[in-house]
Amino acid sequence: MAIVTAEDVAAGVLTKWEADVSGVVALVSGGLHFQRVKATPTVSMPYAVLAVEEGEQEDFSGANYVKDFTVKVAVFTESDGVQDGAAIRRLLAESFDRASLTIPNASALLHVRPLVGEWNLDPGKRNANDVIVGVGAWEIKIQGSR
């Protein structure tokens, strides 16, 4: 097995998103995109952006290790057409809180734990004509083997 990277975790989250177990895909019709995107004719609103940060890695004797990642999903919509933020956050929680994900190159998924996220309709969050209607955040802990 290889070292698990942020891109591997993103692939696992994107696969879970596309499975649409809770209806979040229907509510966030512009899709989930890894890293920041701007709304274009091919990306409709509302849309979501996925960010993955690598955390600490604890190495054990032999080839095994445990590694933490922080995953954030931010949902954007038009500043004059705010979606139902509570419904979006509820669906994100149903999809990802303590979820079972398949992470490429990981030996095992140890946990997916929700973190306190921000839920802010503040116009100061605007980027061009986009405004954040919510952020979900999770800690993902995996076991890997080199």
Solvent accessible surface area in square Angstrom, and as a share of the most:
residue,aa,sasa,rsa
1,M,141,0.63
2,A,51,0.40
3,I,66,0.33
4,V,0,0.00
5,T,50,0.29
6,A,13,0.10
7,E,108,0.48
8,D,20,0.10
9,V,0,0.00
10,A,2,0.02
11,A,41,0.32
12,G,2,0.02
13,V,2,0.01
14,L,45,0.22
15,T,86,0.50
16,K,39,0.16
17,W,10,0.03
18,E,131,0.59
19,A,66,0.51
20,D,50,0.26
21,V,99,0.57
22,S,26,0.17
23,G,27,0.26
24,V,1,0.00
25,V,51,0.29
26,A,83,0.64
27,L,54,0.27
28,V,0,0.00
29,S,73,0.47
30,G,11,0.11
31,G,21,0.20
32,L,17,0.09
33,H,46,0.21
34,F,59,0.24
35,Q,96,0.43
36,R,97,0.35
37,V,39,0.23
38,K,132,0.56
39,A,36,0.28
40,T,66,0.38
41,P,147,0.92
42,T,126,0.73
43,V,20,0.12
44,S,61,0.39
45,M,37,0.16
46,P,11,0.07
47,Y,0,0.00
48,A,0,0.00
49,V,13,0.08
50,L,0,0.00
51,A,40,0.31
52,V,17,0.10
53,E,95,0.43
54,E,88,0.40
55,G,41,0.40
56,E,140,0.63
57,Q,64,0.28
58,E,103,0.46
59,D,83,0.43
60,F,96,0.40
61,S,110,0.71
62,G,72,0.69
63,A,39,0.30
64,N,66,0.34
65,Y,0,0.00
66,V,23,0.13
67,K,12,0.05
68,D,32,0.17
69,F,1,0.01
70,T,35,0.20
71,V,3,0.01
72,K,83,0.35
73,V,1,0.00
74,A,17,0.13
75,V,0,0.00
76,F,14,0.06
77,T,2,0.01
78,E,79,0.36
79,S,32,0.21
80,D,132,0.68
81,G,29,0.28
82,V,70,0.40
83,Q,62,0.27
84,D,85,0.44
85,G,9,0.09
86,A,57,0.44
87,A,17,0.13
88,I,0,0.00
89,R,56,0.20
90,R,133,0.49
91,L,32,0.16
92,L,0,0.00
93,A,25,0.20
94,E,107,0.48
95,S,6,0.04
96,F,5,0.02
97,D,45,0.24
98,R,173,0.63
99,A,15,0.11
100,S,95,0.61
101,L,13,0.07
102,T,112,0.65
103,I,11,0.06
104,P,57,0.36
105,N,60,0.31
106,A,18,0.14
107,S,56,0.36
108,A,41,0.31
109,L,50,0.25
110,L,80,0.40
111,H,62,0.28
112,V,6,0.03
113,R,107,0.39
114,P,34,0.21
115,L,51,0.25
116,V,154,0.89
117,G,32,0.30
118,E,83,0.37
119,W,95,0.33
120,N,52,0.27
121,L,96,0.48
122,D,64,0.33
123,P,81,0.51
124,G,68,0.65
125,K,70,0.30
126,R,120,0.44
127,N,60,0.31
128,A,92,0.71
129,N,84,0.43
130,D,4,0.02
131,V,5,0.03
132,I,27,0.13
133,V,0,0.00
134,G,0,0.00
135,V,17,0.10
136,G,0,0.00
137,A,4,0.03
138,W,3,0.01
139,E,32,0.14
140,I,2,0.01
141,K,51,0.22
142,I,0,0.00
143,Q,58,0.26
144,G,0,0.00
145,S,27,0.17
146,R,122,0.45
